[in-house]
Amino acid sequence: EKLNLRIKTLKCSSDPFEKQVIITPLISKETINLIKTFIDDAISKGAKLNQPLIIKKNMVYPMLLTNIKTNMLVWKKEQFAPILPLIKFKNQSELIKLTNDTDYGLQTSIFTSNIDEAIKIAKFIDVGTVNINKSSSRGPDILPFLGVKNSGFGVQGIAEAIKSMTRLKGI
């Protein structure tokens, strides 16, 4: 319920330069069609949508999907859309298994009041970045931005950029 209320307060606009905008348009109609496919697949397999799907031009308005199963495209694929699929887990072991059992691994977020447990879990999750009590983002340049498995390409960040433009030579 709290997530649902928070999602409804997110400012959406087709103008990414508008102040306080959180949700902006997707890049293409093809991406919109892909997202529709993910949502249709999830709903056909038992997922519940918190509101009717709202799409205007290239804007997909944020939504919450519950009752997610691991055989759904929205769980198996990277969406890069304002969709929050929620899946239930029984314990930390199952959480780690669910998180790692994918072909992707760009970022994940852990939201908890127990930071020590979050750090413990983060060490076992196979992704480029684990955010604790923070949503996925590019992050500060002091940290590398990378993905593992079929996510991301290379590593971004100041130190990594310098390394990629440097050629070592031994004499």
C-alpha positions in Angstrom: 0.0 0.0 0.0 2.8 2.4 0.9 4.6 1.7 -2.5 1.3 2.2 -4.3 0.8 5.6 -2.6 4.3 6.7 -3.3 4.1 5.7 -7.0 1.0 7.9 -7.4 3.0 10.9 -6.2 5.8 10.6 -8.8 5.9 13.6 -11.1 5.7 12.5 -14.8 6.3 14.7 -17.8 7.2 14.5 -21.4 9.6 17.4 -20.7 12.7 15.9 -18.9 13.8 19.5 -18.1 10.7 20.3 -16.1 11.5 20.7 -12.4 11.0 17.8 -10.1 10.3 15.4 -12.9 11.0 11.7 -12.0 9.4 9.8 -14.9 10.1 10.8 -18.5 9.3 9.3 -21.9 10.7 6.0 -23.1 13.0 6.2 -26.1 10.8 4.7 -28.8 7.5 3.1 -29.8 9.3 -0.2 -30.1 10.3 0.1 -26.4 6.6 0.9 -25.5 5.5 -2.2 -27.4 8.1 -4.3 -25.6 6.9 -3.0 -22.2 3.3 -3.8 -23.2 4.4 -7.3 -24.1 6.0 -7.7 -20.7 2.9 -6.5 -18.9 0.5 -8.6 -21.0 2.7 -11.6 -20.3 2.7 -11.0 -16.6 -1.0 -10.4 -16.3 -1.7 -13.5 -18.4 0.3 -15.5 -15.9 -1.4 -14.1 -12.8 0.3 -10.8 -12.0 -1.8 -8.0 -10.6 -1.4 -4.4 -11.8 -2.0 -1.6 -9.2 -3.8 0.6 -11.8 -4.8 0.5 -15.4 -1.9 0.7 -17.8 -1.5 4.3 -18.8 0.5 5.1 -22.0 0.5 8.5 -23.8 2.8 8.7 -26.8 6.1 7.5 -25.4 5.1 8.0 -21.7 4.5 4.9 -19.6 3.2 6.0 -16.3 4.6 4.2 -13.2 3.0 1.0 -12.1 3.4 -1.7 -9.5 3.0 -5.3 -10.5 2.4 -7.9 -7.7 2.1 -11.7 -7.7 5.2 -11.9 -9.9 6.6 -15.3 -10.8 10.0 -16.2 -12.2 8.6 -17.4 -15.5 7.3 -13.9 -16.4 9.1 -11.7 -18.9 9.0 -8.7 -16.5 11.1 -10.8 -14.1 13.4 -12.4 -16.7 14.2 -9.3 -18.8 15.6 -5.8 -18.2 12.7 -3.4 -18.8 14.2 0.1 -18.3 10.7 1.4 -17.7 8.8 2.7 -14.7 7.6 -0.8 -13.7 8.1 -2.2 -10.2 7.6 -6.0 -10.2 7.4 -7.4 -6.7 8.2 -11.0 -5.9 7.8 -12.7 -2.5 10.6 -14.6 -0.9 10.7 -16.7 2.2 14.2 -16.1 3.5 17.6 -14.5 2.6 18.8 -17.7 0.8 15.7 -17.6 -1.4 16.2 -13.9 -2.0 19.8 -14.3 -3.1 18.8 -17.3 -5.3 16.0 -15.3 -7.0 18.2 -12.3 -7.5 21.1 -14.3 -9.0 18.9 -16.6 -11.1 18.8 -14.3 -14.1 20.9 -13.5 -17.2 21.2 -9.9 -16.1 23.0 -8.1 -13.4 23.3 -4.4 -13.7 21.9 -3.1 -10.4 19.7 -4.1 -7.5 18.4 -2.3 -4.5 17.9 -3.6 -0.9 15.5 -1.5 1.3 15.7 -2.4 5.0 16.3 -0.9 8.4 19.0 -3.5 9.1 22.0 -2.2 7.3 24.3 -5.0 8.5 22.0 -7.6 7.0 21.8 -5.6 3.7 25.6 -5.6 3.5 25.8 -9.3 4.3 23.2 -10.1 1.5 24.9 -7.6 -1.0 28.1 -9.6 -0.9 26.3 -12.7 -2.3 24.3 -10.9 -5.0 25.8 -11.1 -8.5 25.3 -7.6 -9.9 27.4 -4.7 -10.8 26.0 -2.4 -8.1 23.9 -3.1 -5.0 22.1 0.0 -3.7 21.1 0.0 -0.1 18.0 2.1 0.7 18.4 3.9 -2.6 16.9 3.3 -6.0 19.1 2.3 -9.0 21.0 5.2 -10.5 24.2 6.0 -12.3 25.8 6.9 -9.0 28.7 9.2 -8.1 31.7 9.2 -10.3 33.9 7.9 -7.4 32.2 4.5 -7.9 32.5 2.4 -11.0 29.2 1.9 -12.9 29.2 -1.6 -14.4 27.0 -4.6 -15.0 27.7 -8.3 -15.0 26.3 -11.2 -17.1 24.3 -9.7 -20.0 23.9 -6.2 -18.4 26.0 -3.2 -19.1 29.0 -2.9 -21.4 32.3 -2.1 -19.9 32.8 0.1 -16.8 32.1 3.8 -16.5 33.6 6.2 -13.9 36.5 8.7 -13.8 39.2 6.2 -12.8 38.0 3.6 -15.3 37.8 6.3 -18.1 41.4 7.3 -17.4 42.5 3.6 -17.5 40.7 3.0 -20.8 42.6 6.0 -22.3 45.9 4.9 -21.0 48.3 2.5 -22.7 50.9 1.0 -20.5 54.4 0.4 -21.9 57.3 -1.4 -20.3 60.8 -0.5 -21.2 
